[in-house]
Amino acid sequence: MFIADAQEREPGIDGLLSIYKGKLAAVFGDRFLEKSCTFSNSKNSPLFEFLFCVGNDHGIAPAKRIAKHILERM
């Protein structure tokens, strides 16, 4: 399968995460919170990444405060 916008990336999860964050930042701009948190299982294998984007322009400030509060306690 050919992917038109294929790009070189770092190997592993960090490489995928940097591409994904870049695409979210391009779509959401200042409504995307760059900081994230990785949730892992009992064997420390990553299960998913908590990323936060705000869809409504009027909710940017409170949503970012809530997300930062959550991320600081992870």
CHARMM-style PDB file with segment names, atoms N, HN, CA, C and O in Angstrom:
ATOM      1  N   MET     1       0.845  -1.176   0.000  1.00  0.00      PROA
ATOM      2  CA  MET     1       0.000   0.000   0.000  1.00  0.00      PROA
ATOM      3  C   MET     1       0.890   1.239   0.000  1.00  0.00      PROA
ATOM      4  O   MET     1       1.854   1.316   0.761  1.00  0.00      PROA
ATOM      5  N   PHE     2       0.572   2.189  -0.838  1.00  0.00      PROA
ATOM      6  HN  PHE     2      -0.212   2.126  -1.456  1.00  0.00      PROA
ATOM      7  CA  PHE     2       1.352   3.416  -0.940  1.00  0.00      PROA
ATOM      8  C   PHE     2       0.676   4.530  -0.151  1.00  0.00      PROA
ATOM      9  O   PHE     2      -0.517   4.783  -0.316  1.00  0.00      PROA
ATOM     10  N   ILE     3       1.445   5.193   0.705  1.00  0.00      PROA
ATOM     11  HN  ILE     3       2.414   4.987   0.839  1.00  0.00      PROA
ATOM     12  CA  ILE     3       0.922   6.318   1.482  1.00  0.00      PROA
ATOM     13  C   ILE     3       1.565   7.580   0.934  1.00  0.00      PROA
ATOM     14  O   ILE     3       2.789   7.714   0.936  1.00  0.00      PROA
ATOM     15  N   ALA     4       0.738   8.503   0.464  1.00  0.00      PROA
ATOM     16  HN  ALA     4      -0.256   8.394   0.461  1.00  0.00      PROA
ATOM     17  CA  ALA     4       1.234   9.698  -0.219  1.00  0.00      PROA
ATOM     18  C   ALA     4       2.064  10.601   0.683  1.00  0.00      PROA
ATOM     19  O   ALA     4       3.070  11.152   0.237  1.00  0.00      PROA
ATOM     20  N   ASP     5       1.668  10.763   1.938  1.00  0.00      PROA
ATOM     21  HN  ASP     5       0.851  10.315   2.301  1.00  0.00      PROA
ATOM     22  CA  ASP     5       2.394  11.672   2.821  1.00  0.00      PROA
ATOM     23  C   ASP     5       3.272  10.922   3.823  1.00  0.00      PROA
ATOM     24  O   ASP     5       3.451  11.367   4.956  1.00  0.00      PROA
ATOM     25  N   ALA     6       3.814   9.789   3.399  1.00  0.00      PROA
ATOM     26  HN  ALA     6       3.669   9.427   2.478  1.00  0.00      PROA
ATOM     27  CA  ALA     6       4.689   9.014   4.272  1.00  0.00      PROA
ATOM     28  C   ALA     6       5.919   9.844   4.630  1.00  0.00      PROA
ATOM     29  O   ALA     6       6.405  10.637   3.824  1.00  0.00      PROA
ATOM     30  N   GLN     7       6.408   9.652   5.840  1.00  0.00      PROA
ATOM     31  HN  GLN     7       6.013   9.008   6.496  1.00  0.00      PROA
ATOM     32  CA  GLN     7       7.565  10.398   6.294  1.00  0.00      PROA
ATOM     33  C   GLN     7       8.426   9.513   7.191  1.00  0.00      PROA
ATOM     34  O   GLN     7       7.942   8.561   7.802  1.00  0.00      PROA
ATOM     35  N   GLU     8       9.699   9.846   7.253  1.00  0.00      PROA
ATOM     36  HN  GLU     8      10.092  10.620   6.756  1.00  0.00      PROA
ATOM     37  CA  GLU     8      10.587   9.121   8.149  1.00  0.00      PROA
ATOM     38  C   GLU     8      10.248   9.513   9.582  1.00  0.00      PROA
ATOM     39  O   GLU     8       9.870  10.653   9.851  1.00  0.00      PROA
ATOM     40  N   ARG     9      10.384   8.571  10.485  1.00  0.00      PROA
ATOM     41  HN  ARG     9      10.691   7.645  10.266  1.00  0.00      PROA
ATOM     42  CA  ARG     9      10.072   8.862  11.880  1.00  0.00      PROA
ATOM     43  C   ARG     9      11.038   8.118  12.782  1.00  0.00      PROA
ATOM     44  O   ARG     9      11.745   7.204  12.359  1.00  0.00      PROA
ATOM     45  N   GLU    10      11.044   8.535  14.023  1.00  0.00      PROA
ATOM     46  HN  GLU    10      10.470   9.278  14.367  1.00  0.00      PROA
ATOM     47  CA  GLU    10      11.818   7.809  15.031  1.00  0.00      PROA
ATOM     48  C   GLU    10      11.206   6.420  15.176  1.00  0.00      PROA
ATOM     49  O   GLU    10      10.001   6.259  14.982  1.00  0.00      PROA
ATOM     50  N   PRO    11      11.999   5.431  15.509  1.00  0.00      PROA
ATOM     51  CA  PRO    11      11.427   4.093  15.698  1.00  0.00      PROA
ATOM     52  C   PRO    11      10.603   4.023  16.977  1.00  0.00      PROA
ATOM     53  O   PRO    11      10.818   4.794  17.912  1.00  0.00      PROA
ATOM     54  N   GLY    12       9.675   3.107  17.002  1.00  0.00      PROA
ATOM     55  HN  GLY    12       9.500   2.481  16.243  1.00  0.00      PROA
ATOM     56  CA  GLY    12       8.908   2.829  18.207  1.00  0.00      PROA
ATOM     57  C   GLY    12       7.749   3.773  18.459  1.00  0.00      PROA
ATOM     58  O   GLY    12       7.329   4.534  17.586  1.00  0.00      PROA
ATOM     59  N   ILE    13       7.254   3.699  19.663  1.00  0.00      PROA
ATOM     60  HN  ILE    13       7.594   3.082  20.371  1.00  0.00      PROA
ATOM     61  CA  ILE    13       6.070   4.448  20.066  1.00  0.00      PROA
ATOM     62  C   ILE    13       6.319   5.949  20.054  1.00  0.00      PROA
ATOM     63  O   ILE    13       5.433   6.715  19.674  1.00  0.00      PROA
ATOM     64  N   ASP    14       7.503   6.383  20.461  1.00  0.00      PROA
ATOM     65  HN  ASP    14       8.223   5.760  20.770  1.00  0.00      PROA
ATOM     66  CA  ASP    14       7.799   7.815  20.485  1.00  0.00      PROA
ATOM     67  C   ASP    14       7.712   8.433  19.099  1.00  0.00      PROA
ATOM     68  O   ASP    14       7.264   9.571  18.956  1.00  0.00      PROA
ATOM     69  N   GLY    15       8.131   7.701  18.082  1.00  0.00      PROA
ATOM     70  HN  GLY    15       8.494   6.777  18.198  1.00  0.00      PROA
ATOM     71  CA  GLY    15       8.040   8.193  16.716  1.00  0.00      PROA
ATOM     72  C   GLY    15       6.601   8.349  16.262  1.00  0.00      PROA
ATOM     73  O   GLY    15       6.240   9.358  15.654  1.00  0.00      PROA
ATOM     74  N   LEU    16       5.781   7.353  16.556  1.00  0.00      PROA
ATOM     75  HN  LEU    16       6.074   6.534  17.049  1.00  0.00      PROA
ATOM     76  CA  LEU    16       4.367   7.441  16.199  1.00  0.00      PROA
ATOM     77  C   LEU    16       3.691   8.574  16.955  1.00  0.00      PROA
ATOM     78  O   LEU    16       2.887   9.315  16.389  1.00  0.00      PROA
ATOM     79  N   LEU    17       4.016   8.706  18.222  1.00  0.00      PROA
ATOM     80  HN  LEU    17       4.669   8.104  18.682  1.00  0.00      PROA
ATOM     81  CA  LEU    17       3.412   9.743  19.042  1.00  0.00      PROA
ATOM     82  C   LEU    17       3.766  11.137  18.545  1.00  0.00      PROA
ATOM     83  O   LEU    17       2.912  12.024  18.546  1.00  0.00      PROA
ATOM     84  N   SER    18       4.998  11.345  18.125  1.00  0.00      PROA
ATOM     85  HN  SER    18       5.691  10.625  18.125  1.00  0.00      PROA
ATOM     86  CA  SER    18       5.389  12.672  17.633  1.00  0.00      PROA
ATOM     87  C   SER    18       4.653  13.022  16.340  1.00  0.00      PROA
ATOM     88  O   SER    18       4.278  14.178  16.143  1.00  0.00      PROA
ATOM     89  N   ILE    19       4.442  12.052  15.464  1.00  0.00      PROA
ATOM     90  HN  ILE    19       4.747  11.113  15.624  1.00  0.00      PROA
ATOM     91  CA  ILE    19       3.684  12.297  14.235  1.00  0.00      PROA
ATOM     92  C   ILE    19       2.228  12.609  14.568  1.00  0.00      PROA
ATOM     93  O   ILE    19       1.647  13.550  14.026  1.00  0.00      PROA
ATOM     94  N   TYR    20       1.649  11.822  15.454  1.00  0.00      PROA
ATOM     95  HN  TYR    20       2.120  11.058  15.894  1.00  0.00      PROA
ATOM     96  CA  TYR    20       0.251  12.008  15.833  1.00  0.00      PROA
ATOM     97  C   TYR    20       0.031  13.371  16.489  1.00  0.00      PROA
ATOM     98  O   TYR    20      -0.938  14.065  16.180  1.00  0.00      PROA
ATOM     99  N   LYS    21       0.944  13.754  17.404  1.00  0.00      PROA
ATOM    100  HN  LYS    21       1.731  13.190  17.656  1.00  0.00      PROA
ATOM    101  CA  LYS    21       0.838  15.055  18.068  1.00  0.00      PROA
ATOM    102  C   LYS    21       0.982  16.191  17.051  1.00  0.00      PROA
ATOM    103  O   LYS    21       0.287  17.202  17.148  1.00  0.00      PROA
ATOM    104  N   GLY    22       1.871  16.029  16.090  1.00  0.00      PROA
ATOM    105  HN  GLY    22       2.436  15.208  16.011  1.00  0.00      PROA
ATOM    106  CA  GLY    22       2.049  17.043  15.062  1.00  0.00      PROA
ATOM    107  C   GLY    22       0.793  17.252  14.233  1.00  0.00      PROA
ATOM    108  O   GLY    22       0.435  18.385  13.913  1.00  0.00      PROA
ATOM    109  N   LYS    23       0.128  16.161  13.887  1.00  0.00      PROA
ATOM    110  HN  LYS    23       0.420  15.241  14.147  1.00  0.00      PROA
ATOM    111  CA  LYS    23      -1.104  16.263  13.102  1.00  0.00      PROA
ATOM    112  C   LYS    23      -2.230  16.885  13.922  1.00  0.00      PROA
ATOM    113  O   LYS    23      -3.008  17.684  13.399  1.00  0.00      PROA
ATOM    114  N   LEU    24      -2.325  16.524  15.213  1.00  0.00      PROA
ATOM    115  HN  LEU    24      -1.693  15.876  15.638  1.00  0.00      PROA
ATOM    116  CA  LEU    24      -3.342  17.135  16.073  1.00  0.00      PROA
ATOM    117  C   LEU    24      -3.086  18.627  16.253  1.00  0.00      PROA
ATOM    118  O   LEU    24      -4.023  19.426  16.230  1.00  0.00      PROA
ATOM    119  N   ALA    25      -1.828  19.004  16.431  1.00  0.00      PROA
ATOM    120  HN  ALA    25      -1.067  18.356  16.449  1.00  0.00      PROA
ATOM    121  CA  ALA    25      -1.479  20.414  16.594  1.00  0.00      PROA
ATOM    122  C   ALA    25      -1.818  21.195  15.323  1.00  0.00      PROA
ATOM    123  O   ALA    25      -2.243  22.348  15.400  1.00  0.00      PROA
ATOM    124  N   ALA    26      -1.634  20.580  14.164  1.00  0.00      PROA
ATOM    125  HN  ALA    26      -1.289  19.644  14.101  1.00  0.00      PROA
ATOM    126  CA  ALA    26      -1.950  21.256  12.911  1.00  0.00      PROA
ATOM    127  C   ALA    26      -3.456  21.481  12.769  1.00  0.00      PROA
ATOM    128  O   ALA    26      -3.882  22.503  12.231  1.00  0.00      PROA
ATOM    129  N   VAL    27      -4.252  20.545  13.240  1.00  0.00      PROA
ATOM    130  HN  VAL    27      -3.906  19.715  13.677  1.00  0.00      PROA
ATOM    131  CA  VAL    27      -5.707  20.662  13.132  1.00  0.00      PROA
ATOM    132  C   VAL    27      -6.280  21.583  14.216  1.00  0.00      PROA
ATOM    133  O   VAL    27      -7.113  22.442  13.928  1.00  0.00      PROA
ATOM    134  N   PHE    28      -5.830  21.398  15.460  1.00  0.00      PROA
ATOM    135  HN  PHE    28      -5.153  20.700  15.693  1.00  0.00      PROA
ATOM    136  CA  PHE    28      -6.432  22.104  16.587  1.00  0.00      PROA
ATOM    137  C   PHE    28      -5.694  23.379  16.989  1.00  0.00      PROA
ATOM    138  O   PHE    28      -6.260  24.202  17.708  1.00  0.00      PROA
ATOM    139  N   GLY    29      -4.467  23.566  16.553  1.00  0.00      PROA
ATOM    140  HN  GLY    29      -4.007  22.897  15.968  1.00  0.00      PROA
ATOM    141  CA  GLY    29      -3.703  24.773  16.878  1.00  0.00      PROA
ATOM    142  C   GLY    29      -3.546  24.968  18.374  1.00  0.00      PROA
ATOM    143  O   GLY    29      -3.080  24.066  19.069  1.00  0.00      PROA
ATOM    144  N   ASP    30      -3.930  26.142  18.884  1.00  0.00      PROA
ATOM    145  HN  ASP    30      -4.309  26.875  18.319  1.00  0.00      PROA
ATOM    146  CA  ASP    30      -3.778  26.425  20.310  1.00  0.00      PROA
ATOM    147  C   ASP    30      -4.801  25.692  21.164  1.00  0.00      PROA
ATOM    148  O   ASP    30      -4.776  25.802  22.390  1.00  0.00      PROA
ATOM    149  N   ARG    31      -5.704  24.942  20.528  1.00  0.00      PROA
ATOM    150  HN  ARG    31      -5.724  24.852  19.532  1.00  0.00      PROA
ATOM    151  CA  ARG    31      -6.683  24.140  21.269  1.00  0.00      PROA
ATOM    152  C   ARG    31      -6.174  22.730  21.543  1.00  0.00      PROA
ATOM    153  O   ARG    31      -6.920  21.885  22.038  1.00  0.00      PROA
ATOM    154  N   PHE    32      -4.909  22.473  21.223  1.00  0.00      PROA
ATOM    155  HN  PHE    32      -4.304  23.159  20.820  1.00  0.00      PROA
ATOM    156  CA  PHE    32      -4.264  21.181  21.492  1.00  0.00      PROA
ATOM    157  C   PHE    32      -3.263  21.362  22.622  1.00  0.00      PROA
ATOM    158  O   PHE    32      -2.405  22.243  22.561  1.00  0.00      PROA
ATOM    159  N   LEU    33      -3.370  20.531  23.652  1.00  0.00      PROA
ATOM    160  HN  LEU    33      -4.067  19.816  23.702  1.00  0.00      PROA
ATOM    161  CA  LEU    33      -2.448  20.574  24.775  1.00  0.00      PROA
ATOM    162  C   LEU    33      -1.292  19.620  24.486  1.00  0.00      PROA
ATOM    163  O   LEU    33      -1.500  18.413  24.364  1.00  0.00      PROA
ATOM    164  N   GLU    34      -0.078  20.154  24.374  1.00  0.00      PROA
ATOM    165  HN  GLU    34       0.090  21.134  24.473  1.00  0.00      PROA
ATOM    166  CA  GLU    34       1.092  19.367  23.967  1.00  0.00      PROA
ATOM    167  C   GLU    34       1.452  18.269  24.971  1.00  0.00      PROA
ATOM    168  O   GLU    34       1.890  17.186  24.582  1.00  0.00      PROA
ATOM    169  N   LYS    35       1.266  18.550  26.253  1.00  0.00      PROA
ATOM    170  HN  LYS    35       0.910  19.429  26.569  1.00  0.00      PROA
ATOM    171  CA  LYS    35       1.613  17.570  27.289  1.00  0.00      PROA
ATOM    172  C   LYS    35       0.645  16.391  27.234  1.00  0.00      PROA
ATOM    173  O   LYS    35      -0.552  16.577  27.016  1.00  0.00      PROA
ATOM    174  N   SER    36       1.159  15.190  27.429  1.00  0.00      PROA
ATOM    175  HN  SER    36       2.132  15.039  27.605  1.00  0.00      PROA
ATOM    176  CA  SER    36       0.326  13.998  27.408  1.00  0.00      PROA
ATOM    177  C   SER    36       0.788  13.031  28.493  1.00  0.00      PROA
ATOM    178  O   SER    36       1.773  13.277  29.189  1.00  0.00      PROA
ATOM    179  N   CYS    37       0.063  11.935  28.619  1.00  0.00      PROA
ATOM    180  HN  CYS    37      -0.738  11.735  28.054  1.00  0.00      PROA
ATOM    181  CA  CYS    37       0.397  10.938  29.643  1.00  0.00      PROA
ATOM    182  C   CYS    37       0.197   9.545  29.058  1.00  0.00      PROA
ATOM    183  O   CYS    37      -0.827   9.274  28.431  1.00  0.00      PROA
ATOM    184  N   THR    38       1.165   8.669  29.262  1.00  0.00      PROA
ATOM    185  HN  THR    38       1.997   8.890  29.771  1.00  0.00      PROA
ATOM    186  CA  THR    38       1.075   7.294  28.779  1.00  0.00      PROA
ATOM    187  C   THR    38       0.521   6.405  29.877  1.00  0.00      PROA
ATOM    188  O   THR    38       1.022   6.414  31.001  1.00  0.00      PROA
ATOM    189  N   PHE    39      -0.507   5.640  29.558  1.00  0.00      PROA
ATOM    190  HN  PHE    39      -0.914   5.632  28.645  1.00  0.00      PROA
ATOM    191  CA  PHE    39      -1.064   4.667  30.487  1.00  0.00      PROA
ATOM    192  C   PHE    39      -0.500   3.306  30.121  1.00  0.00      PROA
ATOM    193  O   PHE    39      -0.554   2.894  28.962  1.00  0.00      PROA
ATOM    194  N   SER    40       0.041   2.611  31.107  1.00  0.00      PROA
ATOM    195  HN  SER    40       0.086   2.946  32.049  1.00  0.00      PROA
ATOM    196  CA  SER    40       0.694   1.316  30.880  1.00  0.00      PROA
ATOM    197  C   SER    40       0.030   0.232  31.713  1.00  0.00      PROA
ATOM    198  O   SER    40      -0.661   0.514  32.692  1.00  0.00      PROA
ATOM    199  N   ASN    41       0.252  -1.010  31.307  1.00  0.00      PROA
ATOM    200  HN  ASN    41       0.814  -1.239  30.512  1.00  0.00      PROA
ATOM    201  CA  ASN    41      -0.281  -2.130  32.081  1.00  0.00      PROA
ATOM    202  C   ASN    41       0.683  -2.509  33.202  1.00  0.00      PROA
ATOM    203  O   ASN    41       1.675  -1.815  33.424  1.00  0.00      PROA
ATOM    204  N   SER    42       0.405  -3.587  33.900  1.00  0.00      PROA
ATOM    205  HN  SER    42      -0.401  -4.151  33.720  1.00  0.00      PROA
ATOM    206  CA  SER    42       1.218  -3.995  35.047  1.00  0.00      PROA
ATOM    207  C   SER    42       2.636  -4.401  34.655  1.00  0.00      PROA
ATOM    208  O   SER    42       3.522  -4.441  35.509  1.00  0.00      PROA
ATOM    209  N   LYS    43       2.863  -4.703  33.378  1.00  0.00      PROA
ATOM    210  HN  LYS    43       2.144  -4.671  32.685  1.00  0.00      PROA
ATOM    211  CA  LYS    43       4.200  -5.063  32.903  1.00  0.00      PROA
ATOM    212  C   LYS    43       4.896  -3.872  32.243  1.00  0.00      PROA
ATOM    213  O   LYS    43       5.911  -4.023  31.563  1.00  0.00      PROA
ATOM    214  N   ASN    44       4.323  -2.685  32.461  1.00  0.00      PROA
ATOM    215  HN  ASN    44       3.498  -2.563  33.014  1.00  0.00      PROA
ATOM    216  CA  ASN    44       4.870  -1.430  31.957  1.00  0.00      PROA
ATOM    217  C   ASN    44       4.870  -1.334  30.427  1.00  0.00      PROA
ATOM    218  O   ASN    44       5.674  -0.605  29.847  1.00  0.00      PROA
ATOM    219  N   SER    45       3.970  -2.068  29.785  1.00  0.00      PROA
ATOM    220  HN  SER    45       3.317  -2.661  30.257  1.00  0.00      PROA
ATOM    221  CA  SER    45       3.794  -1.946  28.342  1.00  0.00      PROA
ATOM    222  C   SER    45       2.734  -0.880  28.087  1.00  0.00      PROA
ATOM    223  O   SER    45       1.670  -0.923  28.705  1.00  0.00      PROA
ATOM    224  N   PRO    46       2.994   0.074  27.197  1.00  0.00      PROA
ATOM    225  CA  PRO    46       2.026   1.143  26.966  1.00  0.00      PROA
ATOM    226  C   PRO    46       0.709   0.619  26.397  1.00  0.00      PROA
ATOM    227  O   PRO    46       0.697  -0.190  25.469  1.00  0.00      PROA
ATOM    228  N   LEU    47      -0.392   1.093  26.964  1.00  0.00      PROA
ATOM    229  HN  LEU    47      -0.383   1.750  27.718  1.00  0.00      PROA
ATOM    230  CA  LEU    47      -1.720   0.726  26.478  1.00  0.00      PROA
ATOM    231  C   LEU    47      -2.304   1.826  25.598  1.00  0.00      PROA
ATOM    232  O   LEU    47      -2.788   1.560  24.498  1.00  0.00      PROA
ATOM    233  N   PHE    48      -2.254   3.070  26.094  1.00  0.00      PROA
ATOM    234  HN  PHE    48      -1.860   3.286  26.987  1.00  0.00      PROA
ATOM    235  CA  PHE    48      -2.733   4.200  25.306  1.00  0.00      PROA
ATOM    236  C   PHE    48      -2.132   5.493  25.833  1.00  0.00      PROA
ATOM    237  O   PHE    48      -1.538   5.531  26.911  1.00  0.00      PROA
ATOM    238  N   GLU    49      -2.301   6.547  25.050  1.00  0.00      PROA
ATOM    239  HN  GLU    49      -2.784   6.516  24.175  1.00  0.00      PROA
ATOM    240  CA  GLU    49      -1.770   7.866  25.384  1.00  0.00      PROA
ATOM    241  C   GLU    49      -2.937   8.810  25.617  1.00  0.00      PROA
ATOM    242  O   GLU    49      -3.854   8.877  24.798  1.00  0.00      PROA
ATOM    243  N   PHE    50      -2.913   9.542  26.727  1.00  0.00      PROA
ATOM    244  HN  PHE    50      -2.169   9.487  27.393  1.00  0.00      PROA
ATOM    245  CA  PHE    50      -3.940  10.539  27.022  1.00  0.00      PROA
ATOM    246  C   PHE    50      -3.518  11.846  26.372  1.00  0.00      PROA
ATOM    247  O   PHE    50      -2.562  12.486  26.809  1.00  0.00      PROA
ATOM    248  N   LEU    51      -4.238  12.239  25.321  1.00  0.00      PROA
ATOM    249  HN  LEU    51      -5.015  11.719  24.966  1.00  0.00      PROA
ATOM    250  CA  LEU    51      -4.004  13.497  24.607  1.00  0.00      PROA
ATOM    251  C   LEU    51      -5.260  14.331  24.743  1.00  0.00      PROA
ATOM    252  O   LEU    51      -6.360  13.785  24.836  1.00  0.00      PROA
ATOM    253  N   PHE    52      -5.116  15.639  24.757  1.00  0.00      PROA
ATOM    254  HN  PHE    52      -4.223  16.083  24.681  1.00  0.00      PROA
ATOM    255  CA  PHE    52      -6.264  16.499  25.003  1.00  0.00      PROA
ATOM    256  C   PHE    52      -6.370  17.594  23.951  1.00  0.00      PROA
ATOM    257  O   PHE    52      -5.422  18.345  23.724  1.00  0.00      PROA
ATOM    258  N   CYS    53      -7.549  17.679  23.303  1.00  0.00      PROA
ATOM    259  HN  CYS    53      -8.319  17.069  23.487  1.00  0.00      PROA
ATOM    260  CA  CYS    53      -7.857  18.721  22.337  1.00  0.00      PROA
ATOM    261  C   CYS    53      -9.203  19.334  22.703  1.00  0.00      PROA
ATOM    262  O   CYS    53     -10.084  18.652  23.226  1.00  0.00      PROA
ATOM    263  N   VAL    54      -9.354  20.613  22.426  1.00  0.00      PROA
ATOM    264  HN  VAL    54      -8.638  21.168  22.001  1.00  0.00      PROA
ATOM    265  CA  VAL    54     -10.590  21.322  22.730  1.00  0.00      PROA
ATOM    266  C   VAL    54     -11.291  21.651  21.422  1.00  0.00      PROA
ATOM    267  O   VAL    54     -10.696  22.258  20.531  1.00  0.00      PROA
ATOM    268  N   GLY    55     -12.554  21.253  21.302  1.00  0.00      PROA
ATOM    269  HN  GLY    55     -13.038  20.760  22.025  1.00  0.00      PROA
ATOM    270  CA  GLY    55     -13.292  21.483  20.071  1.00  0.00      PROA
ATOM    271  C   GLY    55     -13.967  22.833  19.991  1.00  0.00      PROA
ATOM    272  O   GLY    55     -14.157  23.362  18.896  1.00  0.00      PROA
ATOM    273  N   ASN    56     -14.336  23.406  21.130  1.00  0.00      PROA
ATOM    274  HN  ASN    56     -14.182  22.976  22.020  1.00  0.00      PROA
ATOM    275  CA  ASN    56     -15.087  24.656  21.146  1.00  0.00      PROA
ATOM    276  C   ASN    56     -14.184  25.811  21.555  1.00  0.00      PROA
ATOM    277  O   ASN    56     -13.539  25.756  22.603  1.00  0.00      PROA
ATOM    278  N   ASP    57     -14.134  26.854  20.736  1.00  0.00      PROA
ATOM    279  HN  ASP    57     -14.658  26.898  19.885  1.00  0.00      PROA
ATOM    280  CA  ASP    57     -13.273  28.005  21.026  1.00  0.00      PROA
ATOM    281  C   ASP    57     -13.603  28.671  22.362  1.00  0.00      PROA
ATOM    282  O   ASP    57     -12.713  29.206  23.023  1.00  0.00      PROA
ATOM    283  N   HSD    58     -14.866  28.641  22.760  1.00  0.00      PROA
ATOM    284  HN  HSD    58     -15.589  28.206  22.224  1.00  0.00      PROA
ATOM    285  CA  HSD    58     -15.268  29.289  24.015  1.00  0.00      PROA
ATOM    286  C   HSD    58     -14.841  28.496  25.245  1.00  0.00      PROA
ATOM    287  O   HSD    58     -14.829  29.036  26.351  1.00  0.00      PROA
ATOM    288  N   GLY    59     -14.495  27.238  25.070  1.00  0.00      PROA
ATOM    289  HN  GLY    59     -14.505  26.800  24.171  1.00  0.00      PROA
ATOM    290  CA  GLY    59     -14.132  26.403  26.208  1.00  0.00      PROA
ATOM    291  C   GLY    59     -12.647  26.160  26.367  1.00  0.00      PROA
ATOM    292  O   GLY    59     -12.246  25.307  27.159  1.00  0.00      PROA
ATOM    293  N   ILE    60     -11.818  26.892  25.632  1.00  0.00      PROA
ATOM    294  HN  ILE    60     -12.144  27.585  24.989  1.00  0.00      PROA
ATOM    295  CA  ILE    60     -10.374  26.640  25.656  1.00  0.00      PROA
ATOM    296  C   ILE    60      -9.790  26.782  27.054  1.00  0.00      PROA
ATOM    297  O   ILE    60      -9.133  25.862  27.541  1.00  0.00      PROA
ATOM    298  N   ALA    61     -10.016  27.907  27.702  1.00  0.00      PROA
ATOM    299  HN  ALA    61     -10.550  28.654  27.306  1.00  0.00      PROA
ATOM    300  CA  ALA    61      -9.390  28.168  29.009  1.00  0.00      PROA
ATOM    301  C   ALA    61      -9.807  27.160  30.068  1.00  0.00      PROA
ATOM    302  O   ALA    61      -8.929  26.576  30.704  1.00  0.00      PROA
ATOM    303  N   PRO    62     -11.110  26.918  30.297  1.00  0.00      PROA
ATOM    304  CA  PRO    62     -11.465  25.947  31.334  1.00  0.00      PROA
ATOM    305  C   PRO    62     -11.043  24.521  30.989  1.00  0.00      PROA
ATOM    306  O   PRO    62     -10.633  23.764  31.869  1.00  0.00      PROA
ATOM    307  N   ALA    63     -11.141  24.154  29.719  1.00  0.00      PROA
ATOM    308  HN  ALA    63     -11.475  24.769  29.004  1.00  0.00      PROA
ATOM    309  CA  ALA    63     -10.759  22.800  29.319  1.00  0.00      PROA
ATOM    310  C   ALA    63      -9.272  22.563  29.530  1.00  0.00      PROA
ATOM    311  O   ALA    63      -8.879  21.495  30.000  1.00  0.00      PROA
ATOM    312  N   LYS    64      -8.429  23.552  29.188  1.00  0.00      PROA
ATOM    313  HN  LYS    64      -8.748  24.419  28.806  1.00  0.00      PROA
ATOM    314  CA  LYS    64      -6.990  23.403  29.395  1.00  0.00      PROA
ATOM    315  C   LYS    64      -6.655  23.320  30.880  1.00  0.00      PROA
ATOM    316  O   LYS    64      -5.771  22.559  31.272  1.00  0.00      PROA
ATOM    317  N   ARG    65      -7.359  24.103  31.719  1.00  0.00      PROA
ATOM    318  HN  ARG    65      -8.077  24.722  31.401  1.00  0.00      PROA
ATOM    319  CA  ARG    65      -7.133  24.020  33.165  1.00  0.00      PROA
ATOM    320  C   ARG    65      -7.466  22.620  33.691  1.00  0.00      PROA
ATOM    321  O   ARG    65      -6.721  22.063  34.498  1.00  0.00      PROA
ATOM    322  N   ILE    66      -8.577  22.062  33.235  1.00  0.00      PROA
ATOM    323  HN  ILE    66      -9.183  22.514  32.580  1.00  0.00      PROA
ATOM    324  CA  ILE    66      -8.985  20.722  33.661  1.00  0.00      PROA
ATOM    325  C   ILE    66      -7.964  19.686  33.209  1.00  0.00      PROA
ATOM    326  O   ILE    66      -7.565  18.828  33.997  1.00  0.00      PROA
ATOM    327  N   ALA    67      -7.537  19.755  31.953  1.00  0.00      PROA
ATOM    328  HN  ALA    67      -7.860  20.452  31.313  1.00  0.00      PROA
ATOM    329  CA  ALA    67      -6.573  18.791  31.421  1.00  0.00      PROA
ATOM    330  C   ALA    67      -5.242  18.888  32.167  1.00  0.00      PROA
ATOM    331  O   ALA    67      -4.653  17.863  32.509  1.00  0.00      PROA
ATOM    332  N   LYS    68      -4.763  20.105  32.422  1.00  0.00      PROA
ATOM    333  HN  LYS    68      -5.241  20.937  32.144  1.00  0.00      PROA
ATOM    334  CA  LYS    68      -3.509  20.264  33.152  1.00  0.00      PROA
ATOM    335  C   LYS    68      -3.624  19.697  34.558  1.00  0.00      PROA
ATOM    336  O   LYS    68      -2.689  19.071  35.058  1.00  0.00      PROA
ATOM    337  N   HSD    69      -4.762  19.913  35.192  1.00  0.00      PROA
ATOM    338  HN  HSD    69      -5.521  20.421  34.785  1.00  0.00      PROA
ATOM    339  CA  HSD    69      -5.006  19.373  36.532  1.00  0.00      PROA
ATOM    340  C   HSD    69      -4.912  17.839  36.507  1.00  0.00      PROA
ATOM    341  O   HSD    69      -4.266  17.235  37.362  1.00  0.00      PROA
ATOM    342  N   ILE    70      -5.562  17.225  35.520  1.00  0.00      PROA
ATOM    343  HN  ILE    70      -6.087  17.716  34.825  1.00  0.00      PROA
ATOM    344  CA  ILE    70      -5.527  15.760  35.395  1.00  0.00      PROA
ATOM    345  C   ILE    70      -4.104  15.274  35.136  1.00  0.00      PROA
ATOM    346  O   ILE    70      -3.636  14.340  35.786  1.00  0.00      PROA
ATOM    347  N   LEU    71      -3.417  15.906  34.188  1.00  0.00      PROA
ATOM    348  HN  LEU    71      -3.797  16.665  33.659  1.00  0.00      PROA
ATOM    349  CA  LEU    71      -2.078  15.462  33.803  1.00  0.00      PROA
ATOM    350  C   LEU    71      -1.051  15.644  34.919  1.00  0.00      PROA
ATOM    351  O   LEU    71      -0.111  14.856  35.020  1.00  0.00      PROA
ATOM    352  N   GLU    72      -1.212  16.658  35.751  1.00  0.00      PROA
ATOM    353  HN  GLU    72      -1.976  17.298  35.669  1.00  0.00      PROA
ATOM    354  CA  GLU    72      -0.266  16.863  36.852  1.00  0.00      PROA
ATOM    355  C   GLU    72      -0.371  15.774  37.912  1.00  0.00      PROA
ATOM    356  O   GLU    72       0.571  15.543  38.669  1.00  0.00      PROA
ATOM    357  N   ARG    73      -1.525  15.105  37.964  1.00  0.00      PROA
ATOM    358  HN  ARG    73      -2.291  15.292  37.349  1.00  0.00      PROA
ATOM    359  CA  ARG    73      -1.734  14.083  38.981  1.00  0.00      PROA
ATOM    360  C   ARG    73      -1.535  12.670  38.460  1.00  0.00      PROA
ATOM    361  O   ARG    73      -1.757  11.706  39.192  1.00  0.00      PROA
ATOM    362  N   MET    74      -1.130  12.536  37.234  1.00  0.00      PROA
ATOM    363  HN  MET    74      -0.950  13.320  36.639  1.00  0.00      PROA
ATOM    364  CA  MET    74      -0.874  11.214  36.638  1.00  0.00      PROA
ATOM    365  C   MET    74       0.523  10.757  36.951  1.00  0.00      PROA
ATOM    366  OT1 MET    74       0.925   9.670  36.537  1.00  0.00      PROA
TER     367      MET     74
END
